[in-house]
Amino acid sequence: MSIQSHTDQSLDSRRSHNNTQQEIPVIDIGPMLSGDDRQLAIVAESIYNACTEIGFMFIVNHGMDNAIVERTFISSREFFNLPESEKLKVRMNRHQCGYMPPNVSVHNDTFEKRETATKPQLSEAYKFTFDLDSTDPDFGKNRRFRGHNKWPDESVTPGLRNSFMDFHIAFETLAHKLLPPLALSLDMPANYFNSFFQRSSSMSRIAYYPPIKEEKNHISLPGHTDISFLSLIPPATRPGLEILTPSGTWIKQPVIPEGILVNTGNTLIRWINDKYIATPHRVLADSNEGRYSNIFFFYPSVDTVLKCLPTCKDASNPEKYPPITFEDFHAEYAARNFGYAENWD
């Protein structure tokens, strides 16, 4: 499809997709980042195709400093190798910030068999968001999901806070660069989403999946969709992520050197009336060594109202969901899937 035809007609009218794609598309965003508006349209079309066919895509030539990613993995190992007593000092709170110990998490929004889903997960995780300074409107107001990080003592983990925040800020910056082509892919103005993310509530999740030798193909994290608007995933230290294709087949995540895996989440899907798909994915345990995985979840401001975009509804496809603030949407998801932390400080 030519660039001219892209600008002259709706993306929905261009071609239908057979929803049987077995590979994750790779999108080169380097030319777009150079400021070429024609490249913006090309990336928008690639995003449209990926989000209607599989819900996952790799982005390459993204400009991410790989040294930041590598430092985060070093810090991840340092954190998870701490004594349990130290990690529990920053135990996860109801805002989803802090340490999740093993054997407490049961993911209820699952696509796995119930006997698998109801097993507490052996993995550990640590989550964090932005720290708030005194100029932020939410500072000191105990707002849900805003500025409630729990950091280990600097004397115990020197440099860890800076390492993790460098990762978080770098991926937040990159995620913002995906907003214009995503908006354009939905037949909205390129700047449509920008204001909703100026005070984003994005979170990063640093995870460790221990090796499990006694059970072949053990599911460390059952099949699920993310709550995020978008999730950005740099390569983990080991394989393990599997993706459910529209045909019902679980496929192993391909490896694209320095490619960042991006998937759509439930916040975006609700906002756009299911115009795109959020695809289930899961993690299988490695039988030989532990797996470290660092993920960035791109969230809008907690004040954002998820109300169907005008280009995502018509007489034949009416609005399916009532408007809801992202704060309430996130709170409902946390209560269903992370109930163990709802009463933790």
C-alpha positions, 0 to 999 in steps of 0.5 A: 500500500502506498503512502498516498493511499495511506493518507487518503483512506481509513486503515480499516478499508485497506485489506483484511488479514487472515489472522494466521500469522505465526511470526512476530513482525519486526518494525524498523522505527529508525527512519521514523525517529529521524523525523520523516513524516512519510516514515511515520505513516509506514510505521503506523501501517505496520503497527496496525497490521501487527495489532490486528494479527498477533498483538505483538511486534518487535521494534528495532533501530529504536535508539535505546542505550543497551548499556542501561538495559545491561546495568538493570540486569546486573542490578536485578541479580544483585537484588534477587540474591539478597537475603529474603529478610532484606527483600521482605523489608520492601514487600509489595504494597497495595500500589503494586510497588515493591517485592513480591516473594515466591508462592504468594501470587495467583493470577486469576485473569488466566488462559491456562487450566484452572489447576495451573492457574491456582498454583502460587507462582514460584517466581519473584518480582520487584515493581516500581514507578516514578518517584514524585517530587514536591511539585507534582500535584499528587505529592503527599496525597496518598493517591493510588498508584502514584509515587509509592515506591519501596526502595532497598537501603542504599547501603545494602544495594548501592546504585540499584535505585539509580540503575532501575530508574534509568531503565524506567525513564529510558523506556518511558521516553521510548514508549512516548515515541510510539504514541504518534504512529499508534494514534495514526494507525487508529485514524486519529491525529498523531498527537492524540494520546500525548496529553494522557501520558504527560503524567503517566503512572507507568511501572517496571517489573523486574522478575526472577524465574528459578530453575525447576528441574523436577517438572518438565515444561513447568508454567512459571507464569500462566497465560495472561494478557497485560493490563498495560497500554503497551508493554515493552520487553528487552531480551531476557537472560534466557528463553521462556516466553511463549505467545498464543497465536490466533490459531490457538498455538503457543509459539516460543518468542523469537530472538531478535538481537537488540530488538525490543518486544512490544505487546498491546495490553487491556488498557489500550484494547478497552480504550479502542473498543477491541479494535486491536487484540491483546494476546495471551502469553506465558513463561515456562521455567528453565530446567537448568538455570534461572531466568531474569526478565525486565519489563516496562508497562506503559500506563496513562495518567491515573486521571485518564478516562478510558472512553471509546475513540470515535474512530473505533465505533459505528452503527455496526460496532457500538461502544462496548464498555462504559467509561472508566478512569485508569485509576479504577481500571488498574485497581480492579485488575490489582484486586483480581490478580494481586489480592495478596498485596491489597492489605500490605503497607 
